[in-house]
Amino acid sequence: MATEPPKDICNGKFKLESSEKFDEFLQEVGVSFLLRKFAQTATPTVEVTKKDDNNYTIRTVTTLKTTELVFCLGKEFEETRIDGVTVKTIITRNGNTFLQKQMSDKPVEITREFTDTQMIVTCKCGKVASIRKYKRL
């Protein structure tokens, strides 16, 4: 009897449940007041899909905007942030965690930790850290 390959815990759909210090994080990054207010009221759904061994897509859907981050682990690429600024980004993986580094005048680190029930996203810029918890759907 053939067995299925193990499921990648990073794959899945997630809905924002809680958010701490996200406005402070966005302010530290330099995001405008209006964009910060929109970000605070949005309840995004995030879908993470593994394409093959090292290629992933992170699709974020809100009522006003849908964004897609298509990347290969360990390879630098250009990303356009919420504020329209284009930055160099690299994403690596350690077990059940993605570590994203955005390189700009204000470097940003985003950690996505996946469990059976949730995705915990920690966003850091300077001395400000935000924690956002998403429920697995």
N, C-alpha and C positions, 0 to 999 in steps of 0.2 A: 504494500500500500504506500503510495507516494505521499510525502508530507509537504505541506506548503512552507515556503521560506518564511522566516520570522518577519512579522510586520514591523516597519520602521516606526518607532514611537513618536518621531517628529511629524509624521504625516497626520493630517486631521484638520478639522474645522473647529474654531474657537470663538467664543463671544465674550467681550469685555464684561467683567463682573465688578471689579474695583480698581481704583486708581488713586495713588498717593503722590503728591508733589509733582504732578505732570506739568501744571502751569509754570511752576518754578523752574523745572528743567527746560521747558520751551523758551522761557524768558532768558535763561542762561545761554542757550544756543543762539538767541537773537531773533526769534520768531516774533512777528508783529502782534500787537494787541488783538486785532480782529481774528487772525488765524488761531491765536491761542484760545480765544473764546469759543470758536467753532470746535476746536480740538477737545475742549472740556465738555461740550454738550454731545459730541458724537459717541455712539456706542458701536465701535467697529466689530465686524466679523472678520476673522483672519483664517485663511486656508493655506496650509503648508502642504506642498506636494513634492515628492521625490520623483524626478524624471528618470534618472539612472544613478549609478554609483555616487557621483559627486555633484550632480546638477539638481537644483531645487528651484521652486517658485514659491514666493510668499505673496499671496493676494490679499489685500486689505480693502474691505468694502464698507463705506459709510453711506448715509442718505445723499450726500452731495458729491462724493468722489470715490473712485475705485483706483487703486494703484497696484502695480505688480512689480515685484523685485525678482528678477531671474538671475541666478548666479551659479557659479561653479565653486565649490569649496576650495579655499586657499588661493584663488585667483583674483587679483585686483580688478575692479570695474568701476565705472562712473555711475553714480546714483543721484537723482534729483530729490532733495528733501521736500518736506511739506511747505517750506517757505520759498521754494523755487531755486535754491542754491544747489549747484552741482558740486559733488564732493567725490573724492576717491574713496572707495570702500573695499574692504576685504572681510569675508566671513569664513570662519573656521569652525570645526566641530570637535567637541571633546565629549564622548559618550552621548548623553541625552541633552546636550547643551550646545547651542550655536553662540559664537562670540563674533559680533559685528563691530568693526572699527571704521569710523568715518574720519578721514584725515582732512582737516581744514584748519583755518586760523583758530577755531575752537574745537579741538578733537572730541569726538563722542564715542562712547562704548555702549553697545546694546547687547545684553545677554538674554537669550531666550532659553529657558529651562523647561523641558517637557516631562510630564508625568502621565500616568494613566487617566487622570481626571482633569488636568489643567496645563496651561502654559503660563509661566511666570516670566514677565519681561521687566528687566531692570535697565533703565536708561541713565547714563552718567555723563555729565559735562562739568568740568571743573570740580567744585566741591558739592555739586547738587546731584542727588540721586532720586529717581522716581521708580516706584514699583507698581506695575499694572498686572492684575491677575485676570486670566481668561479661562472660562469654563470650556472643557471639551464637549462638543456637541455630538 
